[in-house]
Amino acid sequence: MEIQITADTLWVLIAAILIFLMGLGFACVESGFTRTKNCVNVLSKNFIVVAVATIAFWFFGFGLMFGDGNPLFGLKGVMFMSGGDNSPSTGDNYKGVYSALGWVGIPLAAKFFFHMKFAMVAASIISGAVAERIKYSAFIIFSFLMVAFVYPVVGHWVWANGWLAAKGMFDFAGSTVVHSVGGWAALSGVLLLGPRMGKYNPDGSITTIPGHNMPLALIGVFALWIGWFGFNVGSTMSANPGLIAHIALTTNMGACTGILGATMASWIILKKPGLGMTLNGCLGGLVAITASCAVVSVTSAAIIGFIAGWLVVLSVMFFDRMRIDDPAGALSVHLVNGIFGTLCVGLFAEGQYLPQSVGNGLFFGGGGSLLGTQFMGVWAVALFAFLFSGIFWLMLKYTIGIRVDISTELEGLDIGEHNNVAYPDFVIRRAGDTFVSTSKALVGGVAGIPQEKKPLPIKLIPKGSSPVQKIEAVVRPERLPFVKSALEEAGCPGITIAQIDGHGMEKGVTQQWRGGQYKVDLLPKMKIEILAEKADVDKFVNVIVQSAQTGSFGDGLVFVCDTNGIINIRTGEEGSSEID
């Protein structure tokens, strides 16, 4: 018995730590799907929500959710996890006030630690949907209220012998309890916030606003995928080898077929397999399989995930047409597939996998009663979560306000809300910016470099009389290695390279982001500058043209200019074409 309790406790703690990784996943996905100017804000929300959710769940949420009480909410041990618990006793021997968790003998602290991470996930879902225009303070307060009062009440209904559990509703790991609740709370916030400036135009057109960092979004999805094994598999709250292995397999299958479904849908409907859709398809498949992961076959899990991938693509397009702005696709992933996944229990469940919890669904001879129960639960939760979340949002809107001002939104929430930027090396310096170090070690110059100045005899020669000319070339970035190598072989004495943006006759390119198209009219180019003796100019120009040419519009141009004197800063010498 003691060995089993130890094994169960270790397993639950490991699972909780895996769920903790999902916080990193949400931060990376949401920041990758939003613009550079709001990156710090998105990261900050996803970081602080871990602390806010923990405090709120400890303060009120855990007791409201799992404390003994009535079918609507807990009444005992509500504040500060203060109720008695006699774990490891279970079943009829359990004498604590959290009898809904009395079936597992792990310590109370382990039970709280595990479910605290679920609360964190529920709050994190909201961040992506309200990104790029919500006040940081409003988000923090709403997250606390949502985790303290909205999420735990729904959890009590389904997971703590509440009225929906008594009706027979089944949600193993939270397609509704976690994901739909987070989705409904996000939807109420999005409707009150309104869309981002410039997203929807008066003429009915939609402006596509692409995310700034797809590699970061990809890392985030992988982190969420890994964390989901703690989320779903850990919900066993016991180290049952056969059960946890089965759930791990169904969870992974849902993710994989979600990827394929979203890829196929975006390829067919949008003509290109967009990475953003594919990433959200993976998450949609994970959300959809969460409710039924313990009670469906691997084949059923594959079907559920595949449909979920399609639903992500279709719902992203639907919300855009309804002018509901969701930068990260949180509504499509968590709300739509949370609903779908919960209904899938009533369709695909097979009692053989978890006999004590649920019977068979419609497709396996169980009739429509379980599906009807799941449907009733979905909409009961929808009404409660949407209504009470809306009340909290309205309270904030008419007190502190929930949306940043116009100037902050235009400049970016990183500066307006945090006075900080994610990528300072890539920000155009403006008057008043303080990116220069004030360290005493740097005052007066860099160590080892003499700071005394000496007058240099500098005089410019008449225009046109210099023996040196400057070659300027604008080329495609991908051709730069070939140009540089060819110039070196030709004996080029020195070269200066700069990254620039511009366009010629091609007028930019059209790209795609989550079903919408946007035009990039300033394309990345590389500018090459060379100083050459007049006798060598033709040679170097020919080398550049031959090595940079692809035969397509946008190959670039070469300019040859006279110089009005060349002065070496180090020596004061004039007339040399060599770059010091």
Helices and strands as residue ranges (DSSP letters): H 2-32, G 36-38, H 39-56, I 57-61, H 62-66, G 79-81, G 91-93, G 99-101, H 108-129, H 136-145, I 146-150, H 151-159, H 163-167, I 175-180, H 181-193, H 214-228, I 229-233, G 234-236, H 241-269, H 275-290, H 298-321, H 330-330, I 331-336, H 337-348, G 362-364, H 369-397, H 406-411, H 413-418, G 424-426, E 468-475, G 477-479, H 480-489, E 496-502, E 509-513, E 516-520, E 523-533, H 534-548, E 556-562
